[in-house]
Amino acid sequence: MSKPAEHLEGRPAMLHPELRAGGDPDAILRGGRRLDHAGGSSGPLRAEPEKQPRGAKIHGNRPVDQAEAAARFIAAPEHEKMHDERLWDLRQKRDREMHGIPEWEELRSLASAIKEHTLTHLDQYLEQFEANARSNGITVHWARDAAEHNQIVHGILKDHGAKSLIKSKSMLTEECGFRAYMASVGIEVIETDLGERIQQLDNEDPSHVVVPAVHKLRTDVAEVFSRTIGTDPGNSDVHYLAEAQRDATRPLILAADAGMTGCNFAVAETGTFVVCTNEGNADLSANVPKLHIASIGIEKVIPRLEHLGVFVRLLSRSALGSPMTQYTSHFRGPRVGGEMHIVLVDNGRSERLGLSEFWTSLKCIRCGACMNTCPVYRRSGGLSYGATYSGPIGLIIDPTFNARKYSNLPFASSLNGSCTNVCPVKINIHEQIYAWRRELVKRHEVPLAKKAAMKAAGELLSRPAAYRAAIAMADAALAHLPRFVIYNGLNAWGKHREVPHPPAQTFHSWYQANRGGAT
Ligand code: SF4
């Protein structure tokens, strides 16, 4: 673990004068409004910062209770408000960028078609990619699953006597439990993406595929850094914190034995791959040490270099509402005197490819737009899903890893379809969420009580006369039942809502009385 940052002691907050709010030298203004989140103001939000709500409790293979963790997140109003506003801000920026490109829908269709074509010829393009990468001087490995991926990387590091590894953000390595594995074999891993480093130091998983620490207030980050790199616990100025982390991590980067990156796109015709970042950290991870290892999911391959432009135009606009990522780095082969290894990882992807209703989820380019727009995700935080992938894309990917453990997740959606509308590669996300619900019922992976309730509802709804009699009885009873009978632990719906007053007349009886004769 890094040492306390003595060099930061007594250092004042560094803010450009134009960003300072009157009366508060540390606050940040944007568009005349004081920012209230981790990217914003520097004074304490209140005397005692709100405690960060933690993610879902994991109990082995038992179904993750997303609703329970979401309720804890919602019960932390500063976190919930910041999270909701910050992600909605990204969604609005995405919309502005989208409106600036007249051919946006064509781009989406093209991206979707390229991905569909590639996925239906995946074996062919993977072999082409491998052959071209090898001819570029890259060593190519294949990993069937997470365990094999971790062992292969460990083997490469062992061959080089490497004891420390710097890496840029990669959801695939999160999938593989890579950091925990490396810790178990005595190799130090240092994340170089700021958000991911914050999460690593806090021993938490990323809560978003693009902005891993988006659920944290700046006071949470100040607490983590004061505990791990020795910053002033009372100083939550974002510039101070970012510089502290830069100063603490830079020496570790310079001394690392090996570097690791993920991959956004692997180009079959050239055997090259592309990593998109906003901090330049992938370039440091790839270029400072002589040994570069890239972990690549097999679905990342695209046929030709000319296809890259389609995805690059969509990716950052959909993710952060910016025209481009700051860095779009192309890796062609090992640096002079160095070595480059690629690990092509399956980890359930081939199996997913065979699922007729769910295979198009492999088109995902991990932009996070579906998360930013999802009302459930925005208000419950990514860690409430208790899985590598959260939000709408998580709901359709996670059950492919473990249907029992993630059986509750497809129900954490209002099926409003906004995720599908914003997806740059046109995945029918909300339809797949609904399909997963059916699939989980078929596989007996829903609680017995829910199954029994659905069965009873089905029976009732299929008998109009019985349904109308039940409604009449319920309306009569609701008017007289004491509150505790209606609002109790069995009525989750009523926790945050009032049951409406029963109408004097149902629509059906009104229709019969007023229009019945006309039909
Ligand atoms: S499913 Fe679509 S919107 Fe969601 S992360 Fe993947 S590409 Fe982006």
Residues whose N, C-alpha, C, O or C-beta is under 5 A from the ligand:
A	BS01	SF4	C364 I365 R366 C367 G368 A369 C370 I393 C419 V422 C423 P424 V425 I427
